Amino acid sequence: MAVRIRLKRIGTKNTPAYRIVIADNRSPRDGKFIEEIGSYQPLKRQDNFVLNLERAEYWISRGAQPTDTVASFLKKARKAAPVG
């Protein structure tokens, strides 16, 4: 089973909002998912995403592949995470 970390759209027309989810790559974009690990609101200027970095790292260690957009969120979250 190939697992992806990707976006699931939940917003209405002209008001996009997304959830960052772990899903089988065969399931549709807004369909069944394994776990929700964050959210993304593209219309907000600052702090427009929330991500559980610990769970994302867990799934990546298990072989999950992030999409390009989610990979950029992971990069930003790792940079902002406190060192220690």
Sequence and secondary structure as in RCSB ss.txt:
>XXXX:A:sequence
MAVRIRLKRIGTKNTPAYRIVIADNRSPRDGKFIEEIGSYQPLKRQDNFVLNLERAEYWISRGAQPTDTVASFLK
KARKAAPVG
>XXXX:A:secstr
  EEEEEEE  BTTB  EEEEEEETTS TTS  SEEEEEE TT SSS EEE HHHHHHHHHTT EE HHHHHHHH
HHHHHS   
